[in-house]
Amino acid sequence: MAKNIQSLERAAAMLRLLAGGERRLGLSDIASSLDLAKGTAHGILRTLQAEGFVEQDPASGRYQLGAELLRLGNSYLDVHELRARALVWTDDLARSSGESVHLGVLHQHGVLVVHHVFRPDDSRQVLEVGAMQPLHSTALGKVLAAYDPVAHTEAVEVERKAFTPATVTALDAFEALLDLTRAKGWAADVEETWEGVASVAAPIHDRRRMPVGAIAITGAVERVCDGGELRSELVAAVRDCARAVSRDLGASRF
């Protein structure tokens, strides 16, 4: 079994210490509480401070938790709230469409699947929560790239890999797809990422009208498409679901 990294364990213990008890602690208090030499404690605090995880009061010299931890915590809470708000709506969408439903958010130059509702039949399926999907070829990714400036930058500044003959990789053609996505309010992936698989996705917005995620229906081309085009009732269902989640998050006019 691999050994834990001692410096990281000490840093974690330090953050927990600062998170409880008094609001601010001095170097001596921190070192004695964690049974560390002052030099060791100071080195860890200096690193945490450089990363924004700890702040030092200039007047007293005492330490407290930094703003970067608050940002990370808010990011987690945002995703947690998004998933919680979407649970009922995505269950209903899977049941009414007969297909699997994915909820995705922007993460590390791709789409992170944070919720997955199985297709409501007895077929064997694999849970995809935690899976990463590309931004440029999936319906979830194209929706995020169309509405989120950060996702857009990440999608256009990297090499767009061709997963199938249908994948759009040229920049001009990709930008045209994003323009079309914004005009329609939804994005499609018909065998652009996986052969035989089609998907349709719509954006979710929060109370600030910011894009915070996307919802998609995914299934076999022969079920999701009709005559080579996505079934209009599935497109409408995905858009209605995304609007419902957006309203629950406080958004208006979606």
C-alpha positions in Angstrom: 0.0 0.0 0.0 1.3 3.4 -0.9 2.3 5.7 2.0 0.5 9.0 2.6 2.5 12.1 1.9 3.4 13.6 5.3 3.5 17.2 4.2 0.0 17.0 2.7 -1.3 15.4 5.9 0.1 18.2 7.9 -1.3 20.8 5.6 -4.7 19.2 5.8 -4.5 19.1 9.6 -3.5 22.7 9.6 -6.6 23.7 7.5 -8.9 21.7 9.8 -7.4 23.4 12.8 -7.9 26.9 11.3 -11.5 25.9 10.3 -12.5 25.2 14.0 -12.1 27.0 17.3 -10.7 30.5 17.2 -11.0 32.6 14.0 -7.3 33.4 13.9 -4.3 31.4 15.3 -0.7 32.4 15.8 2.3 30.3 14.6 3.1 29.1 18.1 -0.5 28.0 18.7 -0.6 26.1 15.4 2.8 24.4 15.9 2.0 23.3 19.4 -1.5 22.1 18.5 -0.1 19.9 15.7 3.1 18.9 17.6 5.3 20.5 14.9 8.5 22.5 15.0 7.9 26.2 14.4 10.0 26.1 11.3 8.1 23.2 9.8 4.7 24.8 10.6 5.9 28.1 9.2 7.0 26.5 6.0 3.6 24.8 5.5 1.8 28.0 6.3 3.9 30.0 3.9 3.0 27.6 1.1 -0.7 27.6 1.9 -0.6 31.4 2.0 1.0 31.5 -1.4 -1.8 29.4 -2.8 -4.5 31.5 -1.2 -5.6 28.8 1.2 -4.4 30.7 4.2 -4.2 34.4 5.0 -2.1 36.3 7.6 -3.5 39.3 9.4 -0.8 42.0 9.0 -1.5 43.6 12.4 -1.5 40.5 14.6 0.5 38.1 12.5 -2.2 35.5 13.1 -3.4 33.1 10.4 -6.9 32.3 9.1 -8.5 30.4 6.2 -8.1 32.2 2.9 -10.5 33.1 0.1 -9.3 30.4 -2.3 -10.9 27.8 0.1 -14.1 29.7 -0.1 -14.0 29.7 -3.9 -13.4 25.9 -4.0 -16.1 25.3 -1.4 -18.6 27.4 -3.4 -17.7 25.5 -6.6 -18.5 22.2 -4.8 -21.8 23.6 -3.4 -22.8 24.9 -6.8 -22.4 21.4 -8.4 -24.0 19.8 -5.4 -27.0 22.1 -5.6 -27.2 21.7 -9.4 -27.4 17.9 -9.0 -29.9 18.1 -6.1 -32.2 20.4 -8.1 -32.0 18.2 -11.2 -32.7 14.8 -9.6 -36.5 14.8 -10.0 -36.5 16.5 -13.4 -33.9 14.1 -14.9 -35.7 11.1 -13.5 -38.9 12.3 -15.2 -37.0 13.0 -18.4 -35.5 9.4 -18.6 -38.9 7.9 -17.8 -40.7 10.0 -20.5 -38.1 9.6 -23.2 -37.1 6.0 -22.5 -33.4 7.0 -22.8 -30.5 7.7 -20.5 -30.0 11.2 -19.2 -26.7 12.9 -18.3 -26.1 16.1 -16.3 -22.7 17.6 -17.1 -20.5 20.6 -16.0 -17.4 22.2 -17.3 -14.3 20.6 -15.7 -10.6 20.5 -16.7 -11.1 21.3 -20.4 -13.9 18.8 -20.7 -17.4 17.9 -19.5 -17.7 16.1 -16.2 -20.8 13.9 -15.8 -22.1 14.6 -12.3 -25.4 12.7 -12.6 -26.6 9.8 -14.8 -30.1 8.4 -15.0 -30.2 4.9 -16.6 -32.4 4.2 -19.5 -35.6 2.8 -17.9 -35.5 -0.7 -19.3 -33.8 -3.9 -18.0 -30.8 -3.7 -20.2 -27.3 -3.8 -18.7 -25.8 -0.3 -18.3 -22.7 1.3 -16.9 -22.9 4.2 -14.5 -21.0 7.1 -16.0 -20.9 9.5 -13.1 -17.4 10.9 -13.0 -16.7 10.2 -16.6 -15.2 13.0 -18.8 -16.6 13.9 -22.2 -15.0 16.2 -24.9 -16.2 19.7 -25.4 -16.1 19.9 -29.1 -18.0 16.7 -30.2 -20.6 15.9 -27.5 -24.0 17.6 -27.2 -23.2 18.5 -23.6 -19.9 20.0 -24.6 -21.2 22.0 -27.5 -23.9 23.5 -25.3 -21.3 24.6 -22.7 -18.9 25.9 -25.3 -21.8 27.9 -26.9 -22.9 29.6 -23.6 -19.9 29.6 -21.3 -17.0 31.9 -22.4 -14.5 29.8 -20.4 -15.7 26.6 -22.1 -15.6 28.3 -25.5 -12.0 29.4 -25.0 -11.0 25.9 -23.9 -12.8 24.3 -26.9 -11.3 26.5 -29.6 -7.7 26.7 -28.2 -7.0 23.0 -28.2 -6.7 20.4 -31.0 -10.2 19.0 -31.7 -9.8 15.2 -32.2 -11.8 13.4 -34.8 -13.5 10.5 -33.0 -15.6 9.5 -36.0 -15.9 10.6 -39.6 -18.7 12.9 -38.5 -16.7 14.9 -35.9 -16.4 18.6 -36.7 -12.8 19.6 -36.1 -12.2 22.7 -38.3 -12.4 25.9 -36.3 -14.7 27.8 -38.7 -17.1 24.9 -38.9 -17.0 24.4 -35.1 -17.8 28.1 -34.5 -20.7 27.9 -36.9 -22.0 24.9 -34.9 -21.9 27.0 -31.7 -23.7 29.9 -33.5 -26.4 27.4 -34.5 -26.6 26.1 -31.0 -27.1 29.5 -29.5 -29.8 30.3 -32.2 -31.7 27.0 -31.5 -31.1 26.8 -27.8 -29.8 23.2 -27.9 -27.0 21.1 -29.4 -26.8 17.7 -31.1 -24.3 14.9 -31.4 -25.2 12.4 -34.1 -22.4 9.9 -34.2 -19.8 12.6 -33.7 -18.3 11.0 -30.6 -19.4 7.4 -30.7 -20.7 5.6 -33.8 -24.3 4.5 -33.4 -25.0 6.9 -30.6 -26.9 10.2 -30.8 -27.5 12.9 -28.1 -29.3 16.2 -27.7 -28.5 18.7 -24.9 -29.8 22.0 -23.5 -28.1 24.5 -21.2 -28.9 25.2 -17.5 -28.6 28.7 -16.1 -28.6 30.0 -12.6 -30.2 33.1 -11.0 -27.4 35.2 -12.4 -28.3 33.9 -15.9 -24.9 32.2 -16.0 -24.5 28.7 -17.6 -23.8 26.2 -14.9 -24.3 22.9 -16.7 -26.2 21.0 -19.3 -28.7 18.1 -19.6 -28.6 15.6 -22.4 -30.6 12.6 -23.6 -28.4 9.9 -25.1 -29.3 6.7 -26.9 -29.0 4.6 -30.1 -29.3 6.6 -33.3 -32.2 4.5 -34.5 -34.2 5.4 -31.3 -33.1 9.1 -30.9 -33.3 10.0 -34.5 -35.9 9.8 -37.2 -34.8 10.0 -40.8 -31.4 11.2 -39.8 -32.7 14.1 -37.7 -33.2 14.2 -33.9 -36.7 13.5 -32.9 -38.5 16.8 -32.2 -40.3 15.5 -29.1 -36.9 14.6 -27.5 -35.5 18.0 -28.3 -38.5 19.6 -26.7 -38.3 17.4 -23.7 -34.6 18.1 -23.0 -35.3 21.9 -23.4 -38.2 21.7 -21.0 -36.2 19.8 -18.5 -33.3 22.3 -18.6 -35.7 25.2 -18.2 -37.3 23.5 -15.2 -33.9 23.0 -13.5 -32.9 26.6 -14.4 -36.1 27.9 -12.8 -35.4 25.9 -9.6 -32.0 27.5 -9.5 -33.6 30.9 -9.6 -33.2 31.7 -13.3 -36.0 33.5 -15.2 -37.0 33.7 -18.8 -35.6 30.3 -19.8 
